[in-house]
Amino acid sequence: MNKKNVMKYLGIPALATGMLLSGALPALTITSLVIHAAQEITTPGGIVDLKQGGAAITIEANDGQSLVGKRFRLYQLFSVKNAAHLESVNYTWTPAYKDVLQKVIGKRLNKPAKDVTEYEAVDYIQSLNHHKVEGAATEQKLEGRYSEFRYFIEEVTTELRAQKKQGTDIHITETMDNGNIRFDGLEFGYYITDEISDNAGTHSASSLCMVNTANPNASVQIKSDYPSITKKILEDDHKEEIGSGGWNDIADYEIGQTVPYRYDTAVPDMNGYHSYYFAFHDKMDKALTFDPDTVKIQIMDGKKTYDVDPSEYNILENVGGTTFKIEIEDLKKIVDREFPEGMNKDKKNVYGQKIVLRYDAKLNDEAAKDTGRPGFENSVKLEFSNDPDADGVGKTGETPWDTVVCFTYKLNVSKVNDHDAPLKDARFRLYSDADCTKEVYLKRTPDGYNVINRDAAGGNDHDGGTQPNEAVEIVTPLDGNFTIYGLDQGVYYLSEVEAPNGYRRLLDPIVLTVRPTYTNDRNSYVAGEGATDKILQKLEATAHFKEFYDGATSEKDNKLETDATQGSMNLTVVNKVGSKLPVTGSQLTIVMVALGAGLMIAGYGIHRKRSHVDDGK
C-alpha cells in the first residue's frame, strides 16, 4: 500500500462494526478489559489474545478493504451468567459503564438516571430487539439500520465518547492471511466493537455484539458507512506515460491556463438515515482561481449516470477558512430517487454508487511569485452525516484532507553582445509553434512578463481566442535582462522581432525545451512535499540556436543553467559586433553582405570622380 493510501486508512472516520448475536450466556466480568488508551494492543499475525476467556470476535474486511492501520475500541457493557440448562440468563452491567446506560435509558424512559436499575436496563434493551431469541442456541437476525435498537446503540456510543470512557484499544498492525482480524481470549458478554479515529468531529454508527457458549466465535463484517475521497489534477502533457488519462496528483501549467480538478468518492451506506448531508470543502492556493460555473457532479452505478441538477447542491465561497464548499443537503433523497433498483421491501438500498465531481480553476498572476517549489496545492475534505439520530442535520464527521499540487516555471534572459555588454531595446515575442504563428501572449509586470495562456483569452491553451489588450512585445531594458513567468513544460520558440540599434535581428527563433522530472509515484502526494525534492526532483532546459558566422551556418544546443527550487532557467542571447555577424539562420545575410560591399565600391568610385572634379581634372 502506498503512503497516501495508508494515510487515508489512518484517517477514515470512526465506524462501529458490531452485530447483534444472541444465545445463552455464562457469567463474565471485564474489569481486566478496561485498559488505558496508552496501553494500545497490536495484532501480530492478525490475532490478539486478551487471555480472559474462551470467546472470540472476528472482524471481517470487505473486498478490497485493508484493516491495517485501523483502531478498534472494545467496550463490555454487560457480563452474563446462564442457568445450568441454558433456559435462563442473568445480566450484570459493568460498573465503569453503568452511568452511561442509566443516563441514556433514563432519558428514553423519562425518569431520573439514578433510578434506572440493572434489570430495567436489560429489559429495555431487549424490548428494542425485534428479533430476540433469548436463551436460544440459534443465531439472531441483524437489526436494521432504521431500528430503534440501532438508534439506541448510537446514543450509548455517543455517551461513552462524551464521558471519555476507557475501553480496550487495539491497533491493527497485521491481519490474518484472509485479511481479517480476531480478538481472542474474551469472556462471554455483550460488547461494542467500535472503530476509532483521531479525526475531529467523527462518530460512529454502532451496534452490539454478543459472545456466549452458543456462539463463542462471533463474526462482524465492517460496513463502510463512511466515505473517503480522492482528489486528482489533470496533467495535460505525457498522458499516456502517466496513465488514467493524465489524472494524478502532480501537474504543471502556464499562467492563465485552465487547471482541471476531480474528486472521486462513493455513496456511503445511508440506511438508517432519514436524510444525509454531504459536502465538499476545498482549500486552494491563492495562485489558483476557482470557476464555479464549471462544477459538475455525476453519480453512476455502471449502468446509469445521473448528472446532479445544480438546484440540488449549493456552492458557497470563502466559508470556514476554505476557498469554497459544495454541499448536497440530502444525498440520500437523490440516490434513492435516481437509483431505486437497489431498494428492497424494507426500504433499504444497495449503495456504493460512484460520485465524480469536476471543476476548473485558473493559474493566476500570483503564480509568478512562487515558480518552481513548493508549487500550488489544492486540498479537499468531505463533511458527512455520521449520526442517524441527527436526521442528517447538525452532527457530521469529516475525512482527512487530500491534496494535489501543480507547478510553473520562469525563464531569465540576458541580451548581450559578444563582449558581454548588455543590449537595450531588443524586441522579442514568444510562440508555441515552429512557424511562429501561435503566439504565447505576455503582459508587462513590475518584475518582467507574465504568460497569458489562451484559455484566459477565449481560446484553448495555445489555440484560438482574441489577443488580449494587455499583450505586449518584450523590450529589453538598459541592463538587457528580462524574465518570463508562468511557463509550462514543453517546447517554446523565442523570436527576436527587432534588434537593438546597430545589430541585425536573429532571423530564426531560439528553440527552448523545458523538462521537469517528477517522482514516479505520482498518486501519493502528501501536503507539503512540493517544497522538497521528492516531487519536483530536477528541472532541465536546452536552447537550440542557428548561427551564421564567417560565411558558414551552424546549429547548436546549449544546456541552460537551471534551479528547480526557483523553477528558473537562464538563457543568454548574443549579438556579435564588428566583423562578427549576429546570430542568424538565413543565407540572406550573405546577400546583404555582398550588396553592402557593392555599395561601398560604388561609393568609392563616386568619391574619386568628385575628387577629380574638385581638382579641376
N, C-alpha and C positions, 0 to 999 in steps of 0.2 A: 504494500500500500504506500502511495507517495505521501510526502509530507503534508501536502494540502489536505488530502482526504483524511489523514489521521487527525489533523486539526479540526476538521469538520465533525468527525465522530466524537471527539472530546467535547465538542461544543453543542451536541444535539441536546435539546431541552429535555427536561425531566419527563419520564414516561413510565407509568406504572405498568407492571406486566403480570399481575396476578389473575387467577381464575378461581371460581368457586367450585371446590371439590369437596365431597362430603362422605361421611360414613361414621362408624363407631370410633370413639376417641379415647385412648388411655390418658392418664394424667401427665402433666408436664409443668415444669417451672422453667422460666427463661432468664432468671437473674443473671446467669453467666453469659447470656447472649447480648446483654446490653453493654456494648463495647464503645469506648470513647472514639470519636471520629479519627483522632490522631493515630489510633491503632488499626489502621486500614489493613484489611486482609487481601492478599493477592491469590491468584488462581493458577499455580503451576500445573501444566497439563490439562487445564480447563476444569479442575476439581479443587474444591476447598472442603476440608474436613473440620467441622466445628466441634466434633467429639462430645456431643451432648446426648445422642441417641441413635436410633436406627432408621430414621426417616430421611428423605432427600427431596429436594426440589430441583428439577431440571429446567433451565431456561433455554428455549429453542429459538434460534435465529431464523428470520425469514430468508428466502432465497436471495442471494446476492448481498446480504447484510452481514457485516462483521460485528461481533460483540467486543472485540479487542478495543480497549480504551474506555469502555463504558464503566459506570459505577452504579452499584445497587446498594440499597439500604433495606435491611430486614427488620420489621417490627413484629413482635409476637404479642398480639392483643390479649389472647386467652390461652391458658393451659386447660387441659381437659382430662377427665377420668371417666372411663366407661364401666358399666356393670360387668359382672363375670361372664354373662352370656350375651353381651353387646346389645341388650334390649333397652338400655337407658344410658344417657350421657350427662355428666355434670361438668359445668364450665366454671373456671376461676379466672377473673381478669388479672392481668399483670399490673402490680401496683404502680409501676412507672407510667402507665398509660391510663390509669383509672380516671383521672381528672379530665382527660381528653374525651373519653367515652361519655362521662357524665355530662360534660358541657354540651356536646353535640346532641345527645339523646334528650337531655333536659330541654333544650331549645325546641326540639321537634315535638316533645310531649307537653310543652308549655308548663313546665314545672321547674322548681329550683334544681340546679345541677347536683347539689349536695344530697338531694332527696332521691336521686336515681340509684336504685340498688343493683347489685350484680345480676340477680335473677331477672329484674326488669330489663336490664340492658340486653341480656341474651334473648329474652322473649321478643323484644322489639326487633332485634336484628333478624331473628327467624321469621318474624311476621313480614318482613320485606322480601324474603326469599320465596319467590313464587314457585320454585321448582324443588322445594325442600324434600328430602328423603332422609330425615334424621334417623340415625340408628341403622340404616340400610347399608348393605355392602356394595351397592351399585353406585357407579359414578354419577354425579349430579350434573344436570344440564347447566350450560352457561347462562348467566343473567345478561339480558340485553343492555345495550348502551342507554336505552331510554328508561330502564327500570329504576324504581326508587331505591332499590338496593345499591345500584351503581352510584346514584347521586349521593347516597348516604356515605359510601366509602370515600367519595370525593371530599366530602365535608370532614371526615375523620383525618384524611391525609393532610388537608389544609390546616387543620388544627395542630396536628403533630409537628408540622413545619413552623407554624406560628409560635408554638411553645418551645421550639428548638429541641425537641425530644431526640435523645440519642437512640440509635439502633446499632445493628451490626453492619458496618460499612465494608463492602467488598469491591475491590478494583480488579477488573478483568484484564489480566496481563497475558493470558493464554487461553485458548479454547481447546476442547477435545477435537479429535480428528474430523468429526462431523460438524464442527462449528459451534456446537452447543457448550453450555457450562452447567455444572452441577454443584449444588450446595449439599454436601453430605453431613452426617452426624447431627441431624436435627432431632429434637424430641418432638413428640406429636403435639399439634396445636394449630391454631389459627395464625396465619402470617400475612402481612402485607409485604409484597416484594415490589419495591419502588425504585425506578431508575432515577438517579440524581444527577444534577448538573451544577456547575458554577455560574451559569448564566443568570443574570439578574432578571427577576420577574417571571421565571418559569415555574410551572406547576405541573402536576400530573393528573391523568385520569385513572384513578386507582381501582383496584378490586382486591378480593380476598382469596387466599389460597389455604386449603386445609390439607394436612397430612395426618394420617392415622393408621391404625392396624389394617383397615380395609383398603386403604390406598396410601401405602407408605412411601411411594415414589411418584409424587405429583409432577406433572409436566405443564409448563407455562410457555406459551408462544408469545414472543414480542409482537405487539400490534403497533406498527409505525404510525401512531396517531399524529405525530408532529412532523411538519415538513422541514426539509433542508432546502438550500438554494445555492445555485452556482451562477456566477456572473462570468460572461465572456466578452471579449472585444474582438472585432474583425480586423485581421491583418490582410490588407489588400495585395500585398506582394508575396510571391512564392507560396500560393495557397496549396498547391499540390504537395510541396515538401512539408508544410505544416500539418496538413490533413484537416478533416472536419470542415472543409470549405473555407479554411482560414480562421475559424473561430477558435480562440485560445486565450491566454492571459496576457499576452505581450504584443504590442504593435508600435509602429511609428507613422507619423503623419506630417503634412505641411500645415503651416498656419492658415486658417481659413477653410481647411478641408473638413468634410463631414466624417465623423467618427461613429460608426455603428456599435451599439451595445446590445447584449441579450441576457435575459435572466432565464434560467431553467429550473423549474420546480415541479411538484406533483400535487394533485389534490389529496389532502390527508384523509384519514378515516374520520368522517364527520358524523357518524352515527352516534347518537347521544346528545347531539346539539340541535337546538331549535333553529339557530342561525349561527353563522360562522364568519367572524371578522378576519380579513386577510389584507395586509398592507405591505407594500414595498417601500423601504426607506433608502434613499440614495444620497450619497455624500461624494461630491466630486471636487477635484482641484479647481482653483479659481481660473486656471488656464483653459477650462472646458466650459462651454455654454450649452445648457440643456435646451432642446427644442421640444416643447410639449405637444406640438402638432404632429409629431412623428410617432407618438405612443401607439402601440398596437398589442393587444392581448389576445392570445388564442388558447383554447382548451381543446385537447384532442385525445382520442382513445384508440387510434389506429384505423378506425372505420369512419369516423366523423371528426370534422374540425369546426369548432364554433368560434367565430370572431366576436369577442365580447363587445357589446354596444357601449360607446362612450358614456351613455347615460347610466351605465351600471357600475361606473367607477369614478372616483374623484381624483384630480391632480391638484395637490397643494404644494406651493413652492415656498422655500425658506421657512420651514417649520421645524421646531425642535432641534436646531443646530444642524439640520440636513439641508441639502440643496432642494430636494423635493420629496414628496410622498405620494404614492399612488395607492389608494385604498379601495378595496371592494368590501362594501359594508356587509354583504351576505353572500358569500361564495356558495354556501350550501343551496340556497334558493336557485341560483343559476345552474349549478351542476345537476341537481335533481330534476330541473325542468328540461334541460337540454340533453341529458343522458339518462333517461328513465329506464333503459333496458336492464340496468343492474338492480332495479328495485324489486324486492321480494314481498311476500304477503305481510311481513312485519314492518314494511316501510323502511327497510334497511337497504342501503345502496352499496354496490361494489365500487369503491372509489379507487383512486390511483391514476386518474387521467393526467396526462402531461399538460403543464402550463408553460407557455413561452411568452415572454414579454420582450418586445423590441422597441428601441427608441434611438434617436440620433442626438449627438452633441457636435459642436464645432470647436476645433482648437483655435483659441483666440489669441490676441496680441500679447497677453500675459505670458504666453509660452516663450517669447523671446528672452525673458529674464532667466529662464532655467533650462536652457538647452542641455542635452546630454543627461547625465544623472542629476537628480534622482528620478526624473520622469514625472508624469502626471497621473496620479492614482484616482481611481473611481471605485467606490465600495457600495455594497448593498447588504441589507439585512431584512429578514421577514419579521413582521409582527402578526400574531395569530391568536385566535381564541384558544384557551387552554383549560377552561373550566366549564363543563356543561351546565352547571348550576347558574352561571352568569348569563346564560342565554346569548352568548356571543357579544355581550356588551360589558365593557369595564375591566374585565380580567383577561389579560393577554400575556403571552410569552414572546420571546424573541430568539431568533437564531444568531449565531456569531456573524460578524461582518465577513463578506467575501470580496476580495479586492483584485483588480486588474490594473495594468499600467500601460501608458504609451509614452513615446519619446519623440523629440525632434532635434534638428542639428543646425549648425551655423557654419558659414564659410567666411573666413577672414582673407581679404585680398589686398595685396600690396602692388601698386602700379609704379614701376621704376624703369630707368634706362639701364644700360649695361655697365654704368658706373655707379649704380645704386642710388642715383639721385631720384627723389620722388617726382612723379609726373602729375601735374594738375590738369583738370578739365578733360580727361578721357571719359568717353561715354560708353556704357555697356547696357545690354539687355540680356535677359535670361530666357532660355527656351527649354521645352521638354522634348523636342524632336530635332533630328539631324538637319532637316531642311530649314529650321528656324522659322516655322510657320505657326507654331503653338507657343505663344509667349507665356512665360510664368510671370504674372503681374507682380509688381513690387510697389510698396508705398514708402515714402520717406518718414523716418522717425528720428528723434534726437540722437539715437545710438547707431543708426545705419538704415537698413532697408528690410522691411518685413514682407514675406511672401503673402500674396493674396490668392489663395487657391481658387480655381474657377468655380468650385462649389459655392463660394461666397459671392460669385458674380453671376449666378443663374445658370451656370454650366455644370459640367460633370468632370471633376478632377482637373484634367488638363485639356478638356474639350469644351467648346461652346461658351455660352454666356456673353455678357457685354463687358467691354473694357471698363473697369471702374474709373470714376473721375479722379480718384487719388493715385492712380497708377502713373509711375514716372520712370524715366531712364535713370540709371545710376550715373552720377557725375563724381569723378574723383576729386577730393578736396586738396588743399595745399600740400598735405603730407602724403598724398597718393593712396591712402588707406581707406577701405570701407568694409562693412560686414553685411552679409545677407543672412537673416534669421528665419528659421522655420522651414528647413529643408527636410525632405523625406529621404529614405534610402532609394537608390536607383541612379539613373544617368541624367545629367543636365548639360546644356550647351550654353556657355558664356560667350556672347558675341560682342566684340568691340564695334560699335556703330559710328564712332567718331574718335579720331586720335587726338592727342594733345597737339598744340601748335608746334610745327616743325617736325612732326613724326607722321609716318604713314600708318593707317589703321591695320589691324590684323584682319585679314580677309577671311580666314577660316576660324570658326568658333573653337574655343577650348572645350574639350570633352571631359566633363567631371563625372567620376563614378564614385558613389558613396556606398560603403559596405560595412554595416554594423554586424557584429557577431553576438548572438544571444545564446542563453543556455539552451541545451537540447530539451530540457524538461520545461516545456512552455505552458504547462497546465497546472503548475504547483506554486504559483506566485503567492508570497506571503507579504503582507503590508510592511513597507519599509525596506524591502530588499532592493528596490530600484536605486537606492543610494549606494549600494555596494557593487562590486564587480561580479557578483553571482549572476545577475540578469543581463545587463549590457556588459559583456565581457571585454570587448575591444571595438574600436572604430578605425576603419581603414578607408583611404581615399586615394585615387590616382587622377592625374590630369594629363590628357593626351594633347600634344602640340604638333602642328605642322609649321615648318620653318623654311624660308628661302634665304640663303646667305651665301655670298661668294659664288653666285651662279648655280647653286645646287639646292634642290628641295630635300628636306629631311623630315622625319617624324620621330617622336619620342614620347615615352610615358614617364612622367615624374611621380614618384611616390610622395604624397604630401605628409607633412608633419601633422599629427592628429592628437587629440586629447579626449578620451571617452568621458571623463568626468565633466568636462566643459561642453562636450558634444561639438568640438571645434575642429576645423580643417583649415590649414594655412596654405594659401596659393600666392605665388609671386608671378606677375605678368610683366615681361621685359620688352621694351622697345630699344633697339640698338641705334647708336648715333654714328656720325662721321661716315666713313666708307662702309660701315657695317649696316646693312639694310635691316629694317624692322622685321619682326616675326610676321611672315605672311604665308599663304598657301596658294598663291596664284602666280602663274607664269606672266601675268600682266606686268609684274614688276620689271621683268626683263625688257618688255616692250617700252615701258616708261623710262627705263634707264637709257635705252638706245635713242628714244625720242629726245630725251634730255641732252644726250651727247651731241645729237644733230643740231639742236638749237644752240648749243654752246659754240659749235663750229661756225654756224651761220652768223651768230652774233659777232664772233671774232672777225669774220670776213667783212661785215658791215663796218665794224670799228676801224679796220685797216683802210677801207675805202674812204671813210670820213676823214681819217688822218691825212690821207693823200690830198684830199680837197682842201683841208685846212692849211696844208703846207704849200698850196698853190700848185700842186703837181697834177 
